[in-house]
C-alpha cells in the first residue's frame, strides 16, 4: 500500500512539473492557416440578363487588409445565407412540404419561393416567358438550363441590377442589351471599361445600393 502511495505521489509531481504555471507557459498564439479563396466554389454561367458569381470573382478577389486577412467580397459572400439561399435543405424541404399539402397551389408556391431564393432563375424565366418551377424538371433539376443561375442564390448581378427598390418588390430592367446593361454600385464615376469588357455590364452609381430598402425587396 505504501509503495502504491509513493508511486502515485511521484506521478502527480511529474505532471505538475511538466505543466508548469501559466506564467511559465508560452503566450504565443497558434499559427492559423488562412485560405485566401477557400469555401464553396463560385459558379460561372451566363444568361441574357445575369452573370454568375464566379465571373465577378475574377476581379473581386485577393483583397487583404493590413493584417493579411482575406477581405474579398466573394470570400465573405459565399458563406452567407444569400449565397446558400437555394441550397438550404431546410428551405427546400419546407417548400416541398407546402406543395405536397396544397398541390393546387404548386405553381404559386414555387414561383413565390423562387422569386427570393432563386431570383436570377426566376427573373430570367419570367423574362423568357417560362414558368418558374422548382420541383420535377424545375430549377432544382440539374438538367434545367437555369439550374446554375438558380443555385447561385442571391448573387451579385441580382442585387446590383435592382432599380428603384420597393419593400416586398424588386425590379430589374431586362430590356437592355450590352453594353447598355447597367449595374449599380456605391461609388460615383466608377471606371467602366474593365467591367464592360469582362462582363458586358456598365457600372454606374446607384444610391439604392446603400439603402436598407434594397434588402427589404425580399425581406
C-alpha angles and dihedrals in degrees: 000000000000092000091051091051092050092048092051091048091051092049092051091049091051092051093049092049092048094050096046125188122303090254090058095051125091115268094200115121117238115261113265120208112215119202105213095204102014126140133063117347117263117235126247115204141126131215126173090267108021142050130205125254089245090062091054092046091065087084105016097066140085093047113151133180125226091276093054096253117149107248097167115147093230094049091056098038096052090064096051130095087246091065091043098040092114096036096053105119092203091057092046091051093046092049092049090048092053091050092048092051095046107024091165087068095046097120093044093050095046093047093048094047095045092048090073105020095043102021098158095052091041094050094043092050091047090049091049092048094247127134117259099234126164109182129058107011091353131113095300090060111095088217092062110102090225094050094101091051091046096050093049086075120196095357139175102274092050101059094033093055097049112120123203097348119217126192107270096007136072128191127201121188103232094168094084126092131204128313089023098056103118123215117189128223139169097254127089118230097004122190103265108182100076096050093043091053095046103036109014090238124122110220116220137164115273120183090197092069092073095047128097091226087074089065089042092064086084104013 
